[in-house]
Amino acid sequence: MSQKDNINVFKALANTKRRMMLDLLLSENYHITGLAKKLGISVPVATRHVKILEACGIVKRKKYGRTHIISICVDPPQKAAEAFLQTYTVDVTKGASVLDVLQKVSSVKMKRIGEGEFAASIDGKEGLYIYEVDGVMSDKTITEMRLDKNTVIRWKRLIPASEREITVKIKPTP
């Protein structure tokens, strides 16, 4: 994601109507007319907002004849977080492990759990880490996974994120 793309994502998410639109789309897909009606805006204005969100890759549109159905294609907070993604290019020999690659760009602390060894801290940030190789999550540990071709490895730190808050009120007993 380029710096320009990052700015566009933040600009898209800065608009209140677009955030309200995303909130609606999190629960179900909508026709543009339905979004406009729910938000109290005109169809052309809703269309303009959808185009901005599409350009950022946050929503997608499916056409059924003249009908356009809008849905979310990525979680907006996830898309915004990717704006801070650090990217590196490293050279390794064929057969290098994912750990070898990671150690070229980061300080890694490993932790043994059962028979496997896992990254427990990267650059001092503790947490549970998973990785993908060319967009596919591996079932091998970072020491077992060997690389035999040019590859993109993406590290993800799993962070607990609140998605719902429920206020519970206890009814008095009669």
N, C-alpha and C positions, 0 to 999 in steps of 0.2 A: 504494500500500500504506500503510495507516494505521499509526500507532505501535502500536496494539493488535494489528494483524496481525503486525507485526514481532516483538513480544513473544511471540505465539503460535508463530511459526515457531521462534524460539530455544528456547522451552519444549519444543516437539515434538522438536527435534533434541538436546535436553539428555539425554533418556532413553536409556540404553544399549540396552534391548530394541528401541526404535524405530529406533535407528541400525543395530542388527543386522538388523532387518527390512528396512530400506532397502538394506543391503548385499546381502541375498538377492535383493531385487527388481531390483537393478541388472543381474543376470545373466539373470533370467527372471521371468515372471509366476507368481503363486501363488494357489491357493485358500486361504481363511482357515485351513482345517483344516491344510493343508500348512505354512503359516507357523507355526501353533501347535506342530505336531509338531517342526519344525526348531529352534524356539527353546526347546522344553521348557516351554511355558506352556499354559494352558487355552484353549479356543476363545473363551470370553467375554472373557478378558483380551486375546487377540490382536485380537478384534473392537473392543475399546475403543481399543487402540493404533491400529488402522487408521482408526477414526473421527476420532481426533485428527489424524492425518496427512492425511486427506481434508479436514478443516476448514481446514487450512493450504494446501491446493492442491498438496501434494507427491505424493500418490497418488490414483488414481481406481479406481473399482470398476465392473465390468461384470457385470450379472446375466444368467445363463442359467438360467431357471426358478428353482430354489431355490439354485443354485450361484452364488457370488460370486467372481470372479477379480479379483485386485488387481494393478495395475501402476503404475509410476512415470510421472508426467506431467510432471515437471520435475526437473532435476538438483538434488539437495538443496543443494550448496554455492552454486549459482546462486540458488536461492530465498533462502538466508540472506544472500547478498551484496546482494540487492535491498532488504534492510532498510535499507541505507545510501544508497539512491537519493535524490538531491537533486531536488526538483521546483520548477519555476518556471512563472509565467504571464507572457507578454509580449504586447504589442500591436504589430503591424506592419501596414503597408499591403499591399494585394493585390499580388502579384508580387514580394514580398520573397524573398530567397534564404535557404536554410538557414543560410548563413554569417552573414547579417544577424541572424537570430534568435539564433544562438549567441553572437555578439559582444555582444548585449544583456545576457547573463548571465555571460559568461566572458571570460578573456583567452585569445586563440587565436593560436598560431603556425602559419603555413601552410608547406607544403613542396611544391615543384613536382616531380612525377615524370612523365616523359614529357610528354604533353599535358595531364595533369590536375593539379589542385591539391588537396591533402589536408591535413586537420588533423593536425599532427605533435605538437602539445602543446596541452593545454587546462588552464588554470590551473596551468601549470608541470609537469603530469604528462605526460611524453613517452610516446609509444606509437603503436600503430596503432589508429585509430578508425574505426568504421563507424557508420552511423546508419540508423534505420528511421523511416518516416513512416506513422503510423497502423498500426503493426505490420508494415509491408512494407519490406524492404530495397530501397533505390533503386539504380539502376545509373548515376545521375548524380552528378557531383561536387557538393560543397556550394555551389559558386558557380553551377552550372548549374540546380540544383533550385529551381524557383520555386513559391511557395505561393499558392493561389487560394481557399482555404477554411480554416475553423478546423481545426486539425491538432494532433496530438500527435507530437512528435519525440523519439525515445529514442536517446541516444548510448551507444555501447558501446566500451570500451577493451578490446582483445584482450590478454589476459594469459596467458602460458604457464603452464599448470597441469599438474602431474605427475598422471598417471592410473595408471601402472604403474611398479613397480620390479622389475627382474629381476636377481637375483644369478646370475652365471655362474661356474661352477666348471669349470676345465679339467682333464680327466682326464690323469693322467700317461701318457706313452707307454711302452709295454713295451719 
